[in-house]
Amino acid sequence: MKFAYPACFYKDISGYSVIFPDLCGCATQGDTLTEAMEMAEDAASGWLLLSVEDGDSIPQASDIKNVSLEYEDGFVSMVLIDLEEYAKSHSNKAVKKTLTIPAWVNNAAEQRNMNFSAVLKDAILQQLQV
């Protein structure tokens, strides 16, 4: 699913601050305008993904013409979020996998009440840190 939300950009001493009026508490910043726009997409995507995973409803985006700036030196821009694409690399949703292991390994692990999912996840995370 794709969404577009208005974001308020403000120039400050450290770069740009970004606030999403429709996404309660969603804000970010960047040293440059380009970085702030990239960070805005990431922040809004994370906010929406967490809402979806928690079963919360996604707020409707305001019309850009109805968004008021808190400070005069800002501007409003729409930020496009591709939630499906973002979820591919950031979702904590569990994914079922089928694997094959020797029977003796399975038996030994079951005797020790090992959680196969936890062991596999930990091993993969360890390998990814290489």
One Martini backbone bead per residue (centre of mass of N, CA, C, O) as a GRO file, in nm:
protein
  130
    1MET     BB    1   0.098   0.035   0.020
    2LYS     BB    2   0.018   0.372  -0.047
    3PHE     BB    3   0.126   0.690   0.088
    4ALA     BB    4   0.030   1.041   0.166
    5TYR     BB    5   0.199   1.297   0.357
    6PRO     BB    6   0.218   1.572   0.530
    7ALA     BB    7   0.507   1.789   0.575
    8CYS     BB    8   0.695   1.982   0.804
    9PHE     BB    9   0.944   2.217   0.722
   10TYR     BB   10   1.241   2.328   0.914
   11LYS     BB   11   1.469   2.565   0.959
   12ASP     BB   12   1.781   2.522   1.133
   13ILE     BB   13   2.093   2.508   1.282
   14SER     BB   14   2.108   2.174   1.200
   15GLY     BB   15   1.885   2.216   0.958
   16TYR     BB   16   1.608   1.993   0.952
   17SER     BB   17   1.275   1.979   1.042
   18VAL     BB   18   1.015   1.719   1.095
   19ILE     BB   19   0.650   1.720   1.069
   20PHE     BB   20   0.358   1.514   1.134
   21PRO     BB   21   0.032   1.601   1.186
   22ASP     BB   22  -0.108   1.298   1.142
   23LEU     BB   23   0.149   1.175   1.315
   24CYS     BB   24   0.170   1.122   1.623
   25GLY     BB   25   0.506   1.203   1.700
   26CYS     BB   26   0.615   1.243   1.409
   27ALA     BB   27   0.969   1.293   1.382
   28THR     BB   28   1.251   1.470   1.230
   29GLN     BB   29   1.587   1.492   1.076
   30GLY     BB   30   1.835   1.701   0.890
   31ASP     BB   31   2.117   1.850   0.761
   32THR     BB   32   1.960   1.831   0.498
   33LEU     BB   33   1.708   1.831   0.282
   34THR     BB   34   1.754   1.552   0.168
   35GLU     BB   35   1.781   1.407   0.440
   36ALA     BB   36   1.505   1.494   0.551
   37MET     BB   37   1.338   1.348   0.333
   38GLU     BB   38   1.444   1.065   0.394
   39MET     BB   39   1.368   1.064   0.698
   40ALA     BB   40   1.066   1.108   0.656
   41GLU     BB   41   1.006   0.845   0.513
   42ASP     BB   42   1.112   0.660   0.739
   43ALA     BB   43   0.941   0.762   0.978
   44ALA     BB   44   0.659   0.716   0.852
   45SER     BB   45   0.694   0.418   0.787
   46GLY     BB   46   0.743   0.324   1.080
   47TRP     BB   47   0.482   0.431   1.201
   48LEU     BB   48   0.286   0.269   1.017
   49LEU     BB   49   0.393  -0.017   1.069
   50LEU     BB   50   0.340  -0.020   1.372
   51SER     BB   51   0.036   0.023   1.351
   52VAL     BB   52  -0.027  -0.231   1.191
   53GLU     BB   53   0.108  -0.440   1.389
   54ASP     BB   54  -0.091  -0.327   1.633
   55GLY     BB   55  -0.389  -0.270   1.494
   56ASP     BB   56  -0.407   0.008   1.398
   57SER     BB   57  -0.519   0.282   1.264
   58ILE     BB   58  -0.499   0.476   0.980
   59PRO     BB   59  -0.459   0.786   0.911
   60GLN     BB   60  -0.576   1.045   0.755
   61ALA     BB   61  -0.486   1.258   0.520
   62SER     BB   62  -0.425   1.568   0.471
   63ASP     BB   63  -0.470   1.844   0.314
   64ILE     BB   64  -0.223   2.051   0.216
   65LYS     BB   65  -0.407   2.317   0.229
   66ASN     BB   66  -0.473   2.254   0.561
   67VAL     BB   67  -0.182   2.313   0.648
   68SER     BB   68  -0.020   2.440   0.929
   69LEU     BB   69   0.225   2.643   1.034
   70GLU     BB   70   0.426   2.717   1.315
   71TYR     BB   71   0.634   2.851   1.115
   72GLU     BB   72   0.739   3.076   0.872
   73ASP     BB   73   1.016   2.904   0.773
   74GLY     BB   74   0.829   2.701   0.629
   75PHE     BB   75   0.716   2.389   0.472
   76VAL     BB   76   0.508   2.192   0.257
   77SER     BB   77   0.519   1.831   0.203
   78MET     BB   78   0.494   1.548   0.037
   79VAL     BB   79   0.501   1.200   0.148
   80LEU     BB   80   0.603   0.896   0.026
   81ILE     BB   81   0.466   0.566   0.105
   82ASP     BB   82   0.596   0.226   0.088
   83LEU     BB   83   0.496  -0.017   0.291
   84GLU     BB   84   0.570  -0.285   0.154
   85GLU     BB   85   0.869  -0.221   0.105
   86TYR     BB   86   0.945  -0.153   0.399
   87ALA     BB   87   0.858  -0.430   0.529
   88LYS     BB   88   1.074  -0.616   0.397
   89SER     BB   89   1.313  -0.468   0.599
   90HIS     BB   90   1.127  -0.398   0.895
   91SER     BB   91   0.965  -0.630   0.984
   92ASN     BB   92   0.847  -0.831   1.277
   93LYS     BB   93   0.709  -1.036   1.130
   94ALA     BB   94   0.642  -1.353   1.115
   95VAL     BB   95   0.805  -1.626   0.934
   96LYS     BB   96   0.755  -1.912   0.771
   97LYS     BB   97   0.977  -2.198   0.788
   98THR     BB   98   1.145  -2.455   0.614
   99LEU     BB   99   1.341  -2.732   0.740
  100THR     BB  100   1.648  -2.932   0.736
  101ILE     BB  101   1.738  -3.199   0.961
  102PRO     BB  102   1.872  -3.413   1.144
  103ALA     BB  103   1.731  -3.635   1.353
  104TRP     BB  104   1.937  -3.619   1.591
  105VAL     BB  105   1.909  -3.312   1.626
  106ASN     BB  106   1.611  -3.303   1.686
  107ASN     BB  107   1.611  -3.489   1.934
  108ALA     BB  108   1.814  -3.330   2.110
  109ALA     BB  109   1.655  -3.063   2.110
  110GLU     BB  110   1.389  -3.172   2.230
  111GLN     BB  111   1.515  -3.277   2.501
  112ARG     BB  112   1.599  -2.956   2.558
  113ASN     BB  113   1.369  -2.759   2.475
  114MET     BB  114   1.414  -2.622   2.209
  115ASN     BB  115   1.391  -2.324   2.020
  116PHE     BB  116   1.405  -2.315   1.691
  117SER     BB  117   1.345  -2.019   1.621
  118ALA     BB  118   1.549  -1.886   1.813
  119VAL     BB  119   1.806  -2.026   1.710
  120LEU     BB  120   1.785  -1.939   1.416
  121LYS     BB  121   1.771  -1.636   1.459
  122ASP     BB  122   2.040  -1.606   1.612
  123ALA     BB  123   2.219  -1.725   1.386
  124ILE     BB  124   2.147  -1.521   1.166
  125LEU     BB  125   2.226  -1.263   1.318
  126GLN     BB  126   2.522  -1.345   1.350
  127GLN     BB  127   2.582  -1.364   1.041
  128LEU     BB  128   2.497  -1.063   0.970
  129GLN     BB  129   2.747  -0.933   1.146
  130VAL     BB  130   2.991  -0.996   0.939
   0.00000   0.00000   0.00000
